[in-house]
Amino acid sequence: QILYLKPPWTLANLLKCYKKHWMAVFGYVVPRSLLSTIECLSKHLYADKPFDSSTVRILLQESKKLLHAFSCRSDYNGVLPQAYAEVTKLYETLREVRAALVEQDLSEDIMVLSENAACEKMEATVPNLQSTEEKELHPSFHVAQENRHQEIWSVLEGVWNTMNLYSVELFQKLDPSTVTMAAKASFEEAFLGLQKLLAAVKDIREGIGR
């Protein structure tokens, strides 16, 4: 009789009911701080724009927090554990896909760096082509050098993008409000990825030194 919206409910209706009756009803059942989770889900699920993988990850994390909180009260005839298991499965799948994409990008960057290092070693073994006469004989020399610079810049940009992605992951994991047991594996993967990134940066420094 006092409900803000009458059933049958859509998900949007439920989120509105949560917010409307949070202090009087739901705040006594689950921690009141979870109102931020309700607001997060409501904001993103009904925003008129497509999701990126980071947003989906956050939504899945927040959903798990909410389901876990209500599970302390009841299993709701087995429905809630099933829902929690499905959300966890989605979260793990997304984490594996993201990790695979990052690993692929990093592997490609390292491969390019290795190829560049091999090219530089070959260049070091051939006679010096910097004399005035040879510059006149090879008018495409400056064009090749410019392309080389662009290639190096592209590799550096790839490393930077990878490092930036890991930085975002690390800061999100270090936020106490978002840390979960399931996130620990992702944190460890990010740490291992940073070790590989350090090796790639070391190769770049050695190349610049040469």
Secondary structure, 3 states (H helix, E strand, C coil): CCCCCCCCCCHHHHHHHHHHCCCCCHHHCCCHHHHHHHHHHHHHHCCCCCCCHHHHHHHHHHHHHHHHHHHCCCCCCCHHHHHHHHHHHHHHHHHHHHHHHHHHHHHHHHHHHHHHHHHHHHHHHCCCCCCHHHHHHCCCHHHHHHHHHHHHHHHHHHHHHHHHHHHHHHHHHHCCCCCCCCHHHHHHHHHHHHHHHHHHHHHHHHHHHC
